């Protein structure tokens, strides 16, 4: 099985899932493995990073 075939299988499988907590877990994994991660910080966290 190629990477493209596996991606297509996963896409079709995920499209049929309606369990929000399961989809949230999958999203967490995908975000972790993505090359660009966007971190959301609170104003307090940004202030601590500055100092």
PDB file of N, CA, C and O in Angstrom, chain B, residues numbered from 101:
ATOM      1  N   UNK B 101       0.851  -1.179   0.000  1.00  0.00           N
ATOM      2  CA  UNK B 101       0.000   0.000   0.000  1.00  0.00           C
ATOM      3  C   UNK B 101       0.893   1.237   0.000  1.00  0.00           C
ATOM      4  O   UNK B 101       1.833   1.340   0.788  1.00  0.00           O
ATOM      5  N   UNK B 102       0.591   2.152  -0.876  1.00  0.00           N
ATOM      6  CA  UNK B 102       1.376   3.385  -0.961  1.00  0.00           C
ATOM      7  C   UNK B 102       0.873   4.391   0.067  1.00  0.00           C
ATOM      8  O   UNK B 102      -0.184   4.215   0.673  1.00  0.00           O
ATOM      9  N   UNK B 103       1.646   5.436   0.243  1.00  0.00           N
ATOM     10  CA  UNK B 103       1.253   6.508   1.161  1.00  0.00           C
ATOM     11  C   UNK B 103      -0.034   7.169   0.676  1.00  0.00           C
ATOM     12  O   UNK B 103      -0.921   7.467   1.477  1.00  0.00           O
ATOM     13  N   UNK B 104      -0.137   7.394  -0.610  1.00  0.00           N
ATOM     14  CA  UNK B 104      -1.338   8.024  -1.176  1.00  0.00           C
ATOM     15  C   UNK B 104      -2.569   7.147  -0.948  1.00  0.00           C
ATOM     16  O   UNK B 104      -3.634   7.652  -0.595  1.00  0.00           O
ATOM     17  N   UNK B 105      -2.428   5.848  -1.148  1.00  0.00           N
ATOM     18  CA  UNK B 105      -3.547   4.935  -0.915  1.00  0.00           C
ATOM     19  C   UNK B 105      -3.970   4.944   0.550  1.00  0.00           C
ATOM     20  O   UNK B 105      -5.161   4.959   0.860  1.00  0.00           O
ATOM     21  N   UNK B 106      -2.994   4.936   1.438  1.00  0.00           N
ATOM     22  CA  UNK B 106      -3.298   4.967   2.877  1.00  0.00           C
ATOM     23  C   UNK B 106      -3.993   6.265   3.262  1.00  0.00           C
ATOM     24  O   UNK B 106      -4.944   6.251   4.044  1.00  0.00           O
ATOM     25  N   UNK B 107      -3.528   7.385   2.722  1.00  0.00           N
ATOM     26  CA  UNK B 107      -4.174   8.674   3.001  1.00  0.00           C
ATOM     27  C   UNK B 107      -5.624   8.651   2.553  1.00  0.00           C
ATOM     28  O   UNK B 107      -6.502   9.120   3.278  1.00  0.00           O
ATOM     29  N   UNK B 108      -5.889   8.114   1.373  1.00  0.00           N
ATOM     30  CA  UNK B 108      -7.261   8.057   0.857  1.00  0.00           C
ATOM     31  C   UNK B 108      -8.143   7.166   1.727  1.00  0.00           C
ATOM     32  O   UNK B 108      -9.302   7.498   1.975  1.00  0.00           O
ATOM     33  N   UNK B 109      -7.616   6.056   2.186  1.00  0.00           N
ATOM     34  CA  UNK B 109      -8.374   5.176   3.083  1.00  0.00           C
ATOM     35  C   UNK B 109      -8.716   5.920   4.377  1.00  0.00           C
ATOM     36  O   UNK B 109      -9.847   5.858   4.859  1.00  0.00           O
ATOM     37  N   UNK B 110      -7.733   6.618   4.927  1.00  0.00           N
ATOM     38  CA  UNK B 110      -7.967   7.367   6.165  1.00  0.00           C
ATOM     39  C   UNK B 110      -8.978   8.488   5.963  1.00  0.00           C
ATOM     40  O   UNK B 110      -9.858   8.689   6.800  1.00  0.00           O
ATOM     41  N   UNK B 111      -8.857   9.212   4.864  1.00  0.00           N
ATOM     42  CA  UNK B 111      -9.788  10.312   4.579  1.00  0.00           C
ATOM     43  C   UNK B 111     -11.217   9.790   4.507  1.00  0.00           C
ATOM     44  O   UNK B 111     -12.126  10.372   5.099  1.00  0.00           O
ATOM     45  N   UNK B 112     -11.413   8.701   3.787  1.00  0.00           N
ATOM     46  CA  UNK B 112     -12.763   8.136   3.666  1.00  0.00           C
ATOM     47  C   UNK B 112     -13.260   7.580   5.003  1.00  0.00           C
ATOM     48  O   UNK B 112     -14.441   7.708   5.326  1.00  0.00           O
ATOM     49  N   UNK B 113     -12.391   6.980   5.759  1.00  0.00           N
ATOM     50  CA  UNK B 113     -12.787   6.462   7.067  1.00  0.00           C
ATOM     51  C   UNK B 113     -13.159   7.571   8.027  1.00  0.00           C
ATOM     52  O   UNK B 113     -14.165   7.477   8.731  1.00  0.00           O
ATOM     53  N   UNK B 114     -12.355   8.619   8.062  1.00  0.00           N
ATOM     54  CA  UNK B 114     -12.615   9.748   8.964  1.00  0.00           C
ATOM     55  C   UNK B 114     -13.904  10.467   8.568  1.00  0.00           C
ATOM     56  O   UNK B 114     -14.645  10.936   9.432  1.00  0.00           O
ATOM     57  N   UNK B 115     -14.172  10.556   7.269  1.00  0.00           N
ATOM     58  CA  UNK B 115     -15.387  11.232   6.800  1.00  0.00           C
ATOM     59  C   UNK B 115     -16.649  10.576   7.348  1.00  0.00           C
ATOM     60  O   UNK B 115     -17.677  11.240   7.480  1.00  0.00           O
ATOM     61  N   UNK B 116     -16.590   9.297   7.665  1.00  0.00           N
ATOM     62  CA  UNK B 116     -17.760   8.597   8.178  1.00  0.00           C
ATOM     63  C   UNK B 116     -17.898   8.599   9.690  1.00  0.00           C
ATOM     64  O   UNK B 116     -18.846   8.020  10.222  1.00  0.00           O
ATOM     65  N   UNK B 117     -16.973   9.236  10.391  1.00  0.00           N
ATOM     66  CA  UNK B 117     -16.997   9.254  11.857  1.00  0.00           C
ATOM     67  C   UNK B 117     -17.714  10.508  12.343  1.00  0.00           C
ATOM     68  O   UNK B 117     -17.438  11.612  11.873  1.00  0.00           O
ATOM     69  N   UNK B 118     -18.636  10.330  13.287  1.00  0.00           N
ATOM     70  CA  UNK B 118     -19.373  11.460  13.852  1.00  0.00           C
ATOM     71  C   UNK B 118     -19.086  11.670  15.334  1.00  0.00           C
ATOM     72  O   UNK B 118     -19.677  12.552  15.957  1.00  0.00           O
ATOM     73  N   UNK B 119     -18.202  10.883  15.898  1.00  0.00           N
ATOM     74  CA  UNK B 119     -17.854  10.984  17.319  1.00  0.00           C
ATOM     75  C   UNK B 119     -16.879  12.140  17.513  1.00  0.00           C
ATOM     76  O   UNK B 119     -15.711  12.056  17.136  1.00  0.00           O
ATOM     77  N   UNK B 120     -17.383  13.227  18.110  1.00  0.00           N
ATOM     78  CA  UNK B 120     -16.583  14.448  18.239  1.00  0.00           C
ATOM     79  C   UNK B 120     -15.313  14.226  19.044  1.00  0.00           C
ATOM     80  O   UNK B 120     -14.266  14.760  18.679  1.00  0.00           O
ATOM     81  N   UNK B 121     -15.366  13.461  20.120  1.00  0.00           N
ATOM     82  CA  UNK B 121     -14.177  13.257  20.945  1.00  0.00           C
ATOM     83  C   UNK B 121     -13.123  12.451  20.183  1.00  0.00           C
ATOM     84  O   UNK B 121     -11.927  12.708  20.324  1.00  0.00           O
ATOM     85  N   UNK B 122     -13.554  11.489  19.384  1.00  0.00           N
ATOM     86  CA  UNK B 122     -12.616  10.710  18.576  1.00  0.00           C
ATOM     87  C   UNK B 122     -11.980  11.591  17.502  1.00  0.00           C
ATOM     88  O   UNK B 122     -10.774  11.516  17.268  1.00  0.00           O
ATOM     89  N   UNK B 123     -12.791  12.425  16.849  1.00  0.00           N
ATOM     90  CA  UNK B 123     -12.267  13.333  15.831  1.00  0.00           C
ATOM     91  C   UNK B 123     -11.307  14.358  16.438  1.00  0.00           C
ATOM     92  O   UNK B 123     -10.315  14.737  15.816  1.00  0.00           O
ATOM     93  N   UNK B 124     -11.610  14.794  17.641  1.00  0.00           N
ATOM     94  CA  UNK B 124     -10.715  15.718  18.334  1.00  0.00           C
ATOM     95  C   UNK B 124      -9.373  15.045  18.609  1.00  0.00           C
ATOM     96  O   UNK B 124      -8.325  15.677  18.472  1.00  0.00           O
ATOM     97  N   UNK B 125      -9.395  13.791  18.988  1.00  0.00           N
ATOM     98  CA  UNK B 125      -8.158  13.049  19.234  1.00  0.00           C
ATOM     99  C   UNK B 125      -7.349  12.907  17.950  1.00  0.00           C
ATOM    100  O   UNK B 125      -6.131  13.079  17.959  1.00  0.00           O
ATOM    101  N   UNK B 126      -8.018  12.596  16.858  1.00  0.00           N
ATOM    102  CA  UNK B 126      -7.329  12.503  15.572  1.00  0.00           C
ATOM    103  C   UNK B 126      -6.734  13.850  15.195  1.00  0.00           C
ATOM    104  O   UNK B 126      -5.606  13.917  14.707  1.00  0.00           O
ATOM    105  N   UNK B 127      -7.476  14.912  15.413  1.00  0.00           N
ATOM    106  CA  UNK B 127      -6.985  16.257  15.107  1.00  0.00           C
ATOM    107  C   UNK B 127      -5.740  16.581  15.918  1.00  0.00           C
ATOM    108  O   UNK B 127      -4.809  17.196  15.399  1.00  0.00           O
ATOM    109  N   UNK B 128      -5.712  16.181  17.166  1.00  0.00           N
ATOM    110  CA  UNK B 128      -4.537  16.406  18.009  1.00  0.00           C
ATOM    111  C   UNK B 128      -3.312  15.714  17.417  1.00  0.00           C
ATOM    112  O   UNK B 128      -2.227  16.295  17.380  1.00  0.00           O
ATOM    113  N   UNK B 129      -3.480  14.494  16.962  1.00  0.00           N
ATOM    114  CA  UNK B 129      -2.374  13.751  16.354  1.00  0.00           C
ATOM    115  C   UNK B 129      -1.909  14.443  15.078  1.00  0.00           C
ATOM    116  O   UNK B 129      -0.709  14.606  14.857  1.00  0.00           O
ATOM    117  N   UNK B 130      -2.854  14.847  14.245  1.00  0.00           N
ATOM    118  CA  UNK B 130      -2.507  15.501  12.979  1.00  0.00           C
ATOM    119  C   UNK B 130      -1.774  16.815  13.235  1.00  0.00           C
ATOM    120  O   UNK B 130      -0.777  17.112  12.577  1.00  0.00           O
ATOM    121  N   UNK B 131      -2.267  17.596  14.186  1.00  0.00           N
ATOM    122  CA  UNK B 131      -1.604  18.862  14.507  1.00  0.00           C
ATOM    123  C   UNK B 131      -0.195  18.627  15.018  1.00  0.00           C
ATOM    124  O   UNK B 131       0.711  19.398  14.700  1.00  0.00           O
ATOM    125  N   UNK B 132       0.011  17.579  15.802  1.00  0.00           N
ATOM    126  CA  UNK B 132       1.323  17.271  16.355  1.00  0.00           C
ATOM    127  C   UNK B 132       2.308  16.906  15.252  1.00  0.00           C
ATOM    128  O   UNK B 132       3.485  17.256  15.331  1.00  0.00           O
ATOM    129  N   UNK B 133       1.839  16.209  14.233  1.00  0.00           N
ATOM    130  CA  UNK B 133       2.714  15.741  13.158  1.00  0.00           C
ATOM    131  C   UNK B 133       2.867  16.754  12.021  1.00  0.00           C
ATOM    132  O   UNK B 133       3.698  16.553  11.135  1.00  0.00           O
ATOM    133  N   UNK B 134       2.094  17.824  12.026  1.00  0.00           N
ATOM    134  CA  UNK B 134       2.202  18.793  10.941  1.00  0.00           C
ATOM    135  C   UNK B 134       3.512  19.561  11.048  1.00  0.00           C
ATOM    136  O   UNK B 134       4.068  19.727  12.134  1.00  0.00           O
ATOM    137  N   UNK B 135       3.985  20.018   9.920  1.00  0.00           N
ATOM    138  CA  UNK B 135       5.272  20.706   9.887  1.00  0.00           C
ATOM    139  C   UNK B 135       5.194  22.108  10.472  1.00  0.00           C
ATOM    140  O   UNK B 135       6.187  22.615  10.994  1.00  0.00           O
ATOM    141  N   UNK B 136       4.058  22.724  10.394  1.00  0.00           N
ATOM    142  CA  UNK B 136       3.901  24.063  10.948  1.00  0.00           C
ATOM    143  C   UNK B 136       2.879  24.012  12.069  1.00  0.00           C
ATOM    144  O   UNK B 136       1.706  23.718  11.837  1.00  0.00           O
ATOM    145  N   UNK B 137       3.313  24.291  13.255  1.00  0.00           N
ATOM    146  CA  UNK B 137       2.438  24.276  14.413  1.00  0.00           C
ATOM    147  C   UNK B 137       2.173  25.710  14.844  1.00  0.00           C
ATOM    148  O   UNK B 137       3.099  26.508  14.989  1.00  0.00           O
ATOM    149  N   UNK B 138       0.925  26.021  15.041  1.00  0.00           N
ATOM    150  CA  UNK B 138       0.533  27.343  15.526  1.00  0.00           C
ATOM    151  C   UNK B 138       0.146  27.192  16.989  1.00  0.00           C
ATOM    152  O   UNK B 138      -0.760  26.431  17.330  1.00  0.00           O
ATOM    153  N   UNK B 139       0.835  27.917  17.837  1.00  0.00           N
ATOM    154  CA  UNK B 139       0.554  27.859  19.264  1.00  0.00           C
ATOM    155  C   UNK B 139      -0.354  29.015  19.644  1.00  0.00           C
ATOM    156  O   UNK B 139      -0.099  30.165  19.288  1.00  0.00           O
ATOM    157  N   UNK B 140      -1.405  28.700  20.361  1.00  0.00           N
ATOM    158  CA  UNK B 140      -2.313  29.723  20.849  1.00  0.00           C
ATOM    159  C   UNK B 140      -1.923  30.020  22.288  1.00  0.00           C
ATOM    160  O   UNK B 140      -1.870  29.122  23.129  1.00  0.00           O
ATOM    161  N   UNK B 141      -1.654  31.273  22.557  1.00  0.00           N
ATOM    162  CA  UNK B 141      -1.237  31.668  23.902  1.00  0.00           C
ATOM    163  C   UNK B 141      -2.175  32.732  24.459  1.00  0.00           C
ATOM    164  O   UNK B 141      -2.823  33.477  23.724  1.00  0.00           O
ATOM    165  N   UNK B 142      -2.218  32.770  25.766  1.00  0.00           N
ATOM    166  CA  UNK B 142      -3.002  33.796  26.438  1.00  0.00           C
ATOM    167  C   UNK B 142      -2.142  35.049  26.554  1.00  0.00           C
ATOM    168  O   UNK B 142      -0.923  34.980  26.397  1.00  0.00           O
ATOM    169  N   UNK B 143      -2.762  36.190  26.825  1.00  0.00           N
ATOM    170  CA  UNK B 143      -1.961  37.404  27.017  1.00  0.00           C
ATOM    171  C   UNK B 143      -0.919  37.236  28.135  1.00  0.00           C
ATOM    172  O   UNK B 143       0.190  37.762  28.036  1.00  0.00           O
ATOM    173  N   UNK B 144      -1.277  36.511  29.183  1.00  0.00           N
ATOM    174  CA  UNK B 144      -0.341  36.281  30.283  1.00  0.00           C
ATOM    175  C   UNK B 144       0.863  35.463  29.817  1.00  0.00           C
ATOM    176  O   UNK B 144       1.999  35.752  30.194  1.00  0.00           O
ATOM    177  N   UNK B 145       0.613  34.462  29.011  1.00  0.00           N
ATOM    178  CA  UNK B 145       1.713  33.649  28.493  1.00  0.00           C
ATOM    179  C   UNK B 145       2.627  34.472  27.590  1.00  0.00           C
ATOM    180  O   UNK B 145       3.850  34.346  27.652  1.00  0.00           O
ATOM    181  N   UNK B 146       2.030  35.311  26.755  1.00  0.00           N
ATOM    182  CA  UNK B 146       2.852  36.161  25.865  1.00  0.00           C
ATOM    183  C   UNK B 146       3.724  37.103  26.686  1.00  0.00           C
ATOM    184  O   UNK B 146       4.883  37.344  26.350  1.00  0.00           O
ATOM    185  N   UNK B 147       3.162  37.625  27.750  1.00  0.00           N
ATOM    186  CA  UNK B 147       3.937  38.536  28.612  1.00  0.00           C
ATOM    187  C   UNK B 147       5.104  37.803  29.261  1.00  0.00           C
ATOM    188  O   UNK B 147       6.205  38.346  29.346  1.00  0.00           O
ATOM    189  N   UNK B 148       4.879  36.596  29.709  1.00  0.00           N
ATOM    190  CA  UNK B 148       5.965  35.821  30.339  1.00  0.00           C
ATOM    191  C   UNK B 148       7.040  35.465  29.321  1.00  0.00           C
ATOM    192  O   UNK B 148       8.221  35.405  29.667  1.00  0.00           O
ATOM    193  N   UNK B 149       6.650  35.228  28.075  1.00  0.00           N
ATOM    194  CA  UNK B 149       7.623  34.910  27.035  1.00  0.00           C
ATOM    195  C   UNK B 149       8.507  36.122  26.755  1.00  0.00           C
ATOM    196  O   UNK B 149       9.699  35.971  26.486  1.00  0.00           O
ATOM    197  N   UNK B 150       7.943  37.300  26.816  1.00  0.00           N
ATOM    198  CA  UNK B 150       8.697  38.535  26.550  1.00  0.00           C
ATOM    199  C   UNK B 150       9.793  38.766  27.573  1.00  0.00           C
ATOM    200  O   UNK B 150      10.842  39.318  27.239  1.00  0.00           O
ATOM    201  N   UNK B 151       9.568  38.351  28.822  1.00  0.00           N
ATOM    202  CA  UNK B 151      10.535  38.652  29.889  1.00  0.00           C
ATOM    203  C   UNK B 151      11.571  37.582  30.036  1.00  0.00           C
ATOM    204  O   UNK B 151      12.452  37.689  30.889  1.00  0.00           O
TER     205      UNK B 151
END
